[in-house]
Amino acid sequence: MRASPITPTVDLSADGEQHGFLKLPYSRDDSAWGAIMIPMTVVKRGEGPTVLLTGGNHGDEYEGPIALSKLASTLKDSDVTGRVIIVPFMNYPAFAAGKRTSSVDSGNLNRSFPGKPDGTVTEKIADYFQRHLLPLADYVLDIHAGGRTLDFLPFAAIHVLPDAQQQSRCEAAMRAFGAPYSMHMLELDSVGLFDSAVEEAGKVFVSTELGGGGTATAASIAIAERGVHGFLAHAGVIAHGDSGNVRRTTTLLDMPDGTCYTTSEHSGLLEMCHELGDFVKEGDVLARVYDATRTGAAPVEYIARRCGLLAARHFPGLVQIGDTVAVVADVIEENIPAGV
């Protein structure tokens, strides 16, 4: 396979604190010999595990970029045993445009793995992570939120894996993140996910959904920051610190099958009938969609197909046919120990 056109401006194997870029040449109208510069930080001291921390996989999700930017500016090599690789804005063109997908090629990075070294810009980024960063990592945390079109209960998430031992390691790391909720997540579309690439490589992987609406809140950022430190401490790269003495709990949720998802079959004005975190019963009205082109028409009601917790909802007030309106998750266990 061809070599990646991306080169790091830092030495990934050197001890110390380094701030630089992943440099991807990109010739365009306004810069004939230009490049896309993806910021990154590497903090390393001695031998130990490698943790890869990423945000901005989707460009309109901000808890990861904020928490990881703060970490990159404060983490010292004296704090670390091993190596921490921080990439706050993984799909930088998408992040710079405030969009879910790339402003360069419309690529969804989280549907582009394993990527191609001679493909689109987004595929080249995916290829570099797949072939050059993932082999270095023992633990990977990819921080997501709902972006502009979804809102979530704040949860850390893993998938159900065929390898029981790997599943157990991921489960422990998810609990160490210490989010208010912890989810066994079912994907509607798992092809090309960064998640799958990491899991297939045998690594410990945790993702998150920490809010949404195309913004971040003080509360969601605090969850992300505590979670990152808990994850690093669990990996053995940093000491537990004071937060390790604070007892926290999480509620374990599960998405066992497709009945968790409610998809709109109409376009129009959305009325949500429950708040995130509400318990709903099978048959409850989750939402109504009104025809916004005329008055006098009765709304279409969308009904819960299972009992559980409302874990996610469509965010904008207008909904399109095919949009996910709501996600209802099973409550497996409440108030179980979380954190490190």
RONUKE-214210 format. One record per residue (C-alpha): x, y, z; residue number from 1. Coordinates in steps of 0.1 Angstrom, whole numbers, plus 5000, padded with zeros to 4 digits. Layout:
N
+------+------+------+-----+
:    u :    v :    w :   k :
+------+------+------+-----+
:    X :    Y :    Z : NUM :
...
+------+------+------+-----+
//
This chain:
340
+------+------+------+-----+
:    u :    v :    w :   k :
+------+------+------+-----+
: 5000 : 5000 : 5000 :   1 :
: 5011 : 5035 : 4993 :   2 :
: 5027 : 5056 : 5021 :   3 :
: 5005 : 5081 : 5038 :   4 :
: 5008 : 5117 : 5025 :   5 :
: 5003 : 5129 : 5061 :   6 :
: 5034 : 5136 : 5082 :   7 :
: 5036 : 5146 : 5119 :   8 :
: 5056 : 5176 : 5128 :   9 :
: 5064 : 5161 : 5162 :  10 :
: 5084 : 5130 : 5171 :  11 :
: 5059 : 5105 : 5184 :  12 :
: 5087 : 5085 : 5201 :  13 :
: 5104 : 5113 : 5219 :  14 :
: 5100 : 5121 : 5256 :  15 :
: 5087 : 5155 : 5266 :  16 :
: 5058 : 5177 : 5257 :  17 :
: 5054 : 5184 : 5220 :  18 :
: 5027 : 5205 : 5202 :  19 :
: 5025 : 5203 : 5165 :  20 :
: 5004 : 5191 : 5136 :  21 :
: 4995 : 5163 : 5113 :  22 :
: 5004 : 5179 : 5080 :  23 :
: 4983 : 5169 : 5049 :  24 :
: 4993 : 5185 : 5016 :  25 :
: 4962 : 5199 : 4999 :  26 :
: 4965 : 5219 : 4967 :  27 :
: 4935 : 5243 : 4961 :  28 :
: 4926 : 5275 : 4945 :  29 :
: 4938 : 5297 : 4973 :  30 :
: 4969 : 5278 : 4981 :  31 :
: 4986 : 5259 : 4953 :  32 :
: 5011 : 5242 : 4976 :  33 :
: 4990 : 5243 : 5007 :  34 :
: 4983 : 5219 : 5035 :  35 :
: 4956 : 5210 : 5060 :  36 :
: 4972 : 5213 : 5095 :  37 :
: 4956 : 5191 : 5121 :  38 :
: 4967 : 5202 : 5156 :  39 :
: 4981 : 5175 : 5179 :  40 :
: 5000 : 5171 : 5212 :  41 :
: 5022 : 5143 : 5223 :  42 :
: 5032 : 5140 : 5260 :  43 :
: 5056 : 5111 : 5268 :  44 :
: 5078 : 5100 : 5297 :  45 :
: 5095 : 5067 : 5298 :  46 :
: 5078 : 5033 : 5293 :  47 :
: 5041 : 5027 : 5297 :  48 :
: 5008 : 5024 : 5279 :  49 :
: 4999 : 5047 : 5250 :  50 :
: 4965 : 5065 : 5251 :  51 :
: 4950 : 5081 : 5220 :  52 :
: 4925 : 5108 : 5228 :  53 :
: 4904 : 5122 : 5200 :  54 :
: 4877 : 5148 : 5195 :  55 :
: 4862 : 5165 : 5165 :  56 :
: 4856 : 5133 : 5146 :  57 :
: 4824 : 5152 : 5137 :  58 :
: 4830 : 5189 : 5134 :  59 :
: 4799 : 5202 : 5152 :  60 :
: 4805 : 5184 : 5185 :  61 :
: 4824 : 5205 : 5210 :  62 :
: 4829 : 5187 : 5243 :  63 :
: 4859 : 5167 : 5230 :  64 :
: 4876 : 5197 : 5213 :  65 :
: 4873 : 5218 : 5244 :  66 :
: 4883 : 5192 : 5270 :  67 :
: 4912 : 5180 : 5249 :  68 :
: 4924 : 5215 : 5241 :  69 :
: 4925 : 5222 : 5278 :  70 :
: 4943 : 5190 : 5285 :  71 :
: 4969 : 5196 : 5258 :  72 :
: 4978 : 5230 : 5273 :  73 :
: 4981 : 5217 : 5309 :  74 :
: 4994 : 5181 : 5308 :  75 :
: 5031 : 5179 : 5317 :  76 :
: 5055 : 5151 : 5310 :  77 :
: 5062 : 5148 : 5347 :  78 :
: 5025 : 5138 : 5351 :  79 :
: 5028 : 5109 : 5327 :  80 :
: 5041 : 5074 : 5327 :  81 :
: 5039 : 5063 : 5291 :  82 :
: 5025 : 5084 : 5263 :  83 :
: 4994 : 5105 : 5256 :  84 :
: 4985 : 5114 : 5220 :  85 :
: 4959 : 5142 : 5218 :  86 :
: 4941 : 5151 : 5186 :  87 :
: 4912 : 5175 : 5196 :  88 :
: 4900 : 5182 : 5160 :  89 :
: 4903 : 5149 : 5142 :  90 :
: 4884 : 5160 : 5111 :  91 :
: 4898 : 5195 : 5110 :  92 :
: 4880 : 5208 : 5079 :  93 :
: 4847 : 5198 : 5094 :  94 :
: 4855 : 5214 : 5127 :  95 :
: 4867 : 5246 : 5111 :  96 :
: 4834 : 5248 : 5092 :  97 :
: 4813 : 5239 : 5122 :  98 :
: 4798 : 5210 : 5102 :  99 :
: 4793 : 5173 : 5109 : 100 :
: 4811 : 5164 : 5077 : 101 :
: 4842 : 5179 : 5059 : 102 :
: 4838 : 5212 : 5041 : 103 :
: 4864 : 5200 : 5016 : 104 :
: 4849 : 5167 : 5003 : 105 :
: 4817 : 5163 : 5024 : 106 :
: 4833 : 5132 : 5040 : 107 :
: 4820 : 5118 : 5072 : 108 :
: 4852 : 5107 : 5089 : 109 :
: 4834 : 5083 : 5112 : 110 :
: 4821 : 5064 : 5081 : 111 :
: 4854 : 5065 : 5062 : 112 :
: 4876 : 5038 : 5079 : 113 :
: 4900 : 5022 : 5070 : 114 :
: 4905 : 5050 : 5046 : 115 :
: 4928 : 5053 : 5016 : 116 :
: 4962 : 5070 : 5013 : 117 :
: 4954 : 5081 : 4978 : 118 :
: 4917 : 5088 : 4984 : 119 :
: 4898 : 5120 : 4994 : 120 :
: 4910 : 5143 : 5021 : 121 :
: 4888 : 5125 : 5047 : 122 :
: 4899 : 5091 : 5035 : 123 :
: 4935 : 5102 : 5039 : 124 :
: 4929 : 5113 : 5075 : 125 :
: 4912 : 5079 : 5082 : 126 :
: 4941 : 5060 : 5067 : 127 :
: 4967 : 5078 : 5088 : 128 :
: 4948 : 5071 : 5120 : 129 :
: 4942 : 5034 : 5109 : 130 :
: 4978 : 5026 : 5099 : 131 :
: 5000 : 5050 : 5119 : 132 :
: 4983 : 5060 : 5152 : 133 :
: 4961 : 5030 : 5161 : 134 :
: 4991 : 5006 : 5161 : 135 :
: 5007 : 5027 : 5187 : 136 :
: 4977 : 5029 : 5211 : 137 :
: 4967 : 5006 : 5239 : 138 :
: 4936 : 5027 : 5249 : 139 :
: 4915 : 5049 : 5227 : 140 :
: 4889 : 5075 : 5238 : 141 :
: 4868 : 5092 : 5210 : 142 :
: 4846 : 5119 : 5225 : 143 :
: 4813 : 5126 : 5207 : 144 :
: 4781 : 5145 : 5213 : 145 :
: 4749 : 5150 : 5193 : 146 :
: 4760 : 5178 : 5171 : 147 :
: 4734 : 5202 : 5156 : 148 :
: 4707 : 5176 : 5150 : 149 :
: 4706 : 5154 : 5181 : 150 :
: 4707 : 5157 : 5219 : 151 :
: 4717 : 5130 : 5243 : 152 :
: 4718 : 5121 : 5279 : 153 :
: 4755 : 5123 : 5289 : 154 :
: 4768 : 5088 : 5285 : 155 :
: 4800 : 5069 : 5278 : 156 :
: 4795 : 5040 : 5254 : 157 :
: 4809 : 5007 : 5242 : 158 :
: 4797 : 4981 : 5218 : 159 :
: 4790 : 4944 : 5225 : 160 :
: 4821 : 4926 : 5212 : 161 :
: 4827 : 4889 : 5202 : 162 :
: 4858 : 4888 : 5224 : 163 :
: 4846 : 4885 : 5260 : 164 :
: 4880 : 4896 : 5275 : 165 :
: 4882 : 4926 : 5253 : 166 :
: 4846 : 4934 : 5261 : 167 :
: 4854 : 4933 : 5298 : 168 :
: 4884 : 4956 : 5294 : 169 :
: 4863 : 4981 : 5275 : 170 :
: 4835 : 4979 : 5301 : 171 :
: 4860 : 4987 : 5329 : 172 :
: 4873 : 5017 : 5309 : 173 :
: 4838 : 5029 : 5303 : 174 :
: 4830 : 5029 : 5340 : 175 :
: 4863 : 5046 : 5347 : 176 :
: 4852 : 5075 : 5325 : 177 :
: 4825 : 5080 : 5351 : 178 :
: 4797 : 5096 : 5330 : 179 :
: 4763 : 5098 : 5346 : 180 :
: 4751 : 5071 : 5322 : 181 :
: 4770 : 5042 : 5305 : 182 :
: 4756 : 5027 : 5274 : 183 :
: 4759 : 4994 : 5255 : 184 :
: 4753 : 5010 : 5221 : 185 :
: 4737 : 4996 : 5190 : 186 :
: 4747 : 5015 : 5158 : 187 :
: 4722 : 5020 : 5130 : 188 :
: 4752 : 5020 : 5106 : 189 :
: 4785 : 5006 : 5117 : 190 :
: 4803 : 5005 : 5084 : 191 :
: 4835 : 5025 : 5083 : 192 :
: 4834 : 5035 : 5120 : 193 :
: 4865 : 5046 : 5138 : 194 :
: 4850 : 5026 : 5167 : 195 :
: 4851 : 4994 : 5146 : 196 :
: 4887 : 5000 : 5134 : 197 :
: 4899 : 5003 : 5170 : 198 :
: 4879 : 4973 : 5182 : 199 :
: 4890 : 4951 : 5154 : 200 :
: 4926 : 4960 : 5162 : 201 :
: 4920 : 4946 : 5197 : 202 :
: 4924 : 4979 : 5216 : 203 :
: 4904 : 4992 : 5246 : 204 :
: 4879 : 5016 : 5231 : 205 :
: 4853 : 5040 : 5247 : 206 :
: 4832 : 5065 : 5229 : 207 :
: 4807 : 5091 : 5244 : 208 :
: 4776 : 5111 : 5236 : 209 :
: 4777 : 5141 : 5260 : 210 :
: 4749 : 5164 : 5249 : 211 :
: 4742 : 5180 : 5216 : 212 :
: 4724 : 5209 : 5199 : 213 :
: 4756 : 5221 : 5182 : 214 :
: 4770 : 5235 : 5215 : 215 :
: 4786 : 5225 : 5248 : 216 :
: 4775 : 5234 : 5283 : 217 :
: 4795 : 5239 : 5315 : 218 :
: 4780 : 5206 : 5328 : 219 :
: 4789 : 5186 : 5296 : 220 :
: 4824 : 5200 : 5295 : 221 :
: 4829 : 5190 : 5332 : 222 :
: 4818 : 5155 : 5324 : 223 :
: 4842 : 5153 : 5295 : 224 :
: 4871 : 5166 : 5316 : 225 :
: 4865 : 5143 : 5346 : 226 :
: 4860 : 5114 : 5321 : 227 :
: 4893 : 5120 : 5303 : 228 :
: 4912 : 5121 : 5336 : 229 :
: 4894 : 5090 : 5348 : 230 :
: 4902 : 5072 : 5315 : 231 :
: 4939 : 5082 : 5317 : 232 :
: 4941 : 5071 : 5353 : 233 :
: 4925 : 5037 : 5345 : 234 :
: 4950 : 5032 : 5318 : 235 :
: 4978 : 5038 : 5343 : 236 :
: 4992 : 5068 : 5324 : 237 :
: 4985 : 5094 : 5351 : 238 :
: 4979 : 5092 : 5389 : 239 :
: 4943 : 5091 : 5401 : 240 :
: 4944 : 5125 : 5417 : 241 :
: 4918 : 5140 : 5440 : 242 :
: 4889 : 5131 : 5418 : 243 :
: 4897 : 5094 : 5424 : 244 :
: 4886 : 5098 : 5460 : 245 :
: 4851 : 5111 : 5450 : 246 :
: 4826 : 5083 : 5448 : 247 :
: 4804 : 5086 : 5417 : 248 :
: 4778 : 5063 : 5402 : 249 :
: 4765 : 5056 : 5367 : 250 :
: 4734 : 5041 : 5354 : 251 :
: 4740 : 5013 : 5329 : 252 :
: 4718 : 5014 : 5298 : 253 :
: 4714 : 4990 : 5269 : 254 :
: 4701 : 4993 : 5233 : 255 :
: 4694 : 4957 : 5225 : 256 :
: 4676 : 4960 : 5191 : 257 :
: 4662 : 4983 : 5165 : 258 :
: 4630 : 4990 : 5185 : 259 :
: 4651 : 5014 : 5205 : 260 :
: 4650 : 5038 : 5176 : 261 :
: 4620 : 5058 : 5164 : 262 :
: 4624 : 5072 : 5129 : 263 :
: 4602 : 5099 : 5114 : 264 :
: 4582 : 5090 : 5083 : 265 :
: 4571 : 5126 : 5079 : 266 :
: 4586 : 5161 : 5076 : 267 :
: 4572 : 5189 : 5096 : 268 :
: 4571 : 5206 : 5130 : 269 :
: 4583 : 5185 : 5159 : 270 :
: 4567 : 5184 : 5193 : 271 :
: 4586 : 5162 : 5218 : 272 :
: 4563 : 5149 : 5245 : 273 :
: 4590 : 5138 : 5270 : 274 :
: 4623 : 5151 : 5283 : 275 :
: 4656 : 5134 : 5281 : 276 :
: 4659 : 5110 : 5311 : 277 :
: 4622 : 5104 : 5314 : 278 :
: 4610 : 5068 : 5318 : 279 :
: 4585 : 5060 : 5290 : 280 :
: 4563 : 5029 : 5286 : 281 :
: 4556 : 5010 : 5255 : 282 :
: 4527 : 5027 : 5237 : 283 :
: 4535 : 5062 : 5251 : 284 :
: 4535 : 5091 : 5227 : 285 :
: 4571 : 5101 : 5223 : 286 :
: 4565 : 5129 : 5198 : 287 :
: 4541 : 5145 : 5173 : 288 :
: 4549 : 5158 : 5139 : 289 :
: 4527 : 5186 : 5124 : 290 :
: 4522 : 5194 : 5088 : 291 :
: 4537 : 5229 : 5086 : 292 :
: 4523 : 5236 : 5051 : 293 :
: 4487 : 5239 : 5063 : 294 :
: 4465 : 5243 : 5094 : 295 :
: 4437 : 5220 : 5105 : 296 :
: 4455 : 5187 : 5100 : 297 :
: 4459 : 5164 : 5129 : 298 :
: 4496 : 5156 : 5138 : 299 :
: 4512 : 5122 : 5133 : 300 :
: 4520 : 5106 : 5167 : 301 :
: 4551 : 5085 : 5172 : 302 :
: 4548 : 5058 : 5198 : 303 :
: 4574 : 5041 : 5220 : 304 :
: 4579 : 5005 : 5209 : 305 :
: 4595 : 4995 : 5242 : 306 :
: 4597 : 5006 : 5279 : 307 :
: 4628 : 5025 : 5289 : 308 :
: 4646 : 5057 : 5294 : 309 :
: 4645 : 5085 : 5267 : 310 :
: 4682 : 5086 : 5259 : 311 :
: 4683 : 5107 : 5228 : 312 :
: 4660 : 5130 : 5208 : 313 :
: 4660 : 5150 : 5176 : 314 :
: 4671 : 5185 : 5184 : 315 :
: 4659 : 5211 : 5158 : 316 :
: 4622 : 5221 : 5159 : 317 :
: 4618 : 5209 : 5123 : 318 :
: 4621 : 5173 : 5114 : 319 :
: 4627 : 5156 : 5080 : 320 :
: 4615 : 5122 : 5068 : 321 :
: 4641 : 5097 : 5078 : 322 :
: 4654 : 5116 : 5109 : 323 :
: 4658 : 5098 : 5142 : 324 :
: 4632 : 5113 : 5165 : 325 :
: 4640 : 5094 : 5197 : 326 :
: 4660 : 5066 : 5212 : 327 :
: 4646 : 5046 : 5241 : 328 :
: 4672 : 5025 : 5261 : 329 :
: 4667 : 4997 : 5286 : 330 :
: 4678 : 5005 : 5322 : 331 :
: 4700 : 4976 : 5332 : 332 :
: 4712 : 4988 : 5366 : 333 :
: 4712 : 5021 : 5385 : 334 :
: 4737 : 5037 : 5408 : 335 :
: 4766 : 5013 : 5400 : 336 :
: 4801 : 5024 : 5410 : 337 :
: 4818 : 5047 : 5384 : 338 :
: 4851 : 5065 : 5381 : 339 :
: 4884 : 5053 : 5393 : 340 :
+------+------+------+-----+
//
